[in-house]
Amino acid sequence: TSGEGGKLLVIPIDGSHWLSMRPVVEKLRDKGHEITVVAPEINLRIHSSPLYTLKTYPVSYTKEFVEAEF
């Protein structure tokens, strides 16, 4: 059965949560869905990819702060 892909908005949590979620996002893209990922501009593991559109938003903390917290 074939179907139309939908548009999905993903707002992940950084770190291991994203590592677990990214394969799901990639599989949904393979199935024809258009994926937009929204993440803070300062993060550890959420990066650009040809498989989804990455939108970032400004935050008031540094990468060093995030690294120390994780």
C-alpha positions in Angstrom: 0.0 0.0 0.0 1.3 3.4 -0.8 0.4 6.6 1.0 1.3 10.2 1.0 4.0 11.5 3.3 3.1 14.0 5.9 4.9 16.9 7.5 6.4 16.3 11.0 7.8 18.7 13.5 10.3 17.2 15.9 11.4 19.0 19.0 14.0 16.6 20.6 15.9 16.6 23.8 19.7 16.7 23.2 22.1 13.9 24.2 21.1 10.2 24.3 17.4 11.1 23.7 18.4 12.4 20.2 20.6 9.5 19.5 17.6 7.2 20.1 15.2 9.4 18.1 17.4 10.2 15.1 17.0 6.7 13.5 13.2 7.0 13.8 13.4 10.4 12.1 15.5 9.0 9.3 13.1 6.1 8.8 10.2 8.4 8.6 12.0 10.4 6.0 12.7 7.2 4.0 8.9 6.7 4.1 8.3 10.0 2.4 7.7 12.3 5.3 9.0 15.9 5.4 10.8 16.4 8.8 11.6 19.6 10.5 13.7 19.4 13.7 13.7 22.4 16.0 16.6 22.6 18.5 18.6 25.2 20.5 21.5 26.7 18.6 23.8 25.5 21.3 23.5 21.7 21.6 25.8 18.6 21.6 24.4 16.2 19.1 21.6 17.7 17.0 23.2 18.7 13.7 22.2 19.5 10.1 21.3 16.6 7.8 20.1 16.2 4.3 17.4 14.0 5.8 15.6 16.8 7.7 15.4 20.6 7.9 17.0 21.9 11.1 15.7 25.1 12.6 17.5 26.6 15.6 16.6 29.2 18.1 18.9 31.3 20.2 19.6 30.5 23.9 21.4 32.3 26.7 23.8 29.6 27.7 27.2 28.4 26.3 28.3 25.1 24.9 30.6 24.7 27.9 27.5 24.9 30.2 25.7 22.2 28.2 28.7 19.9 28.2 29.0 20.3 32.0 25.3 19.6 32.5 25.4 16.4 30.4 
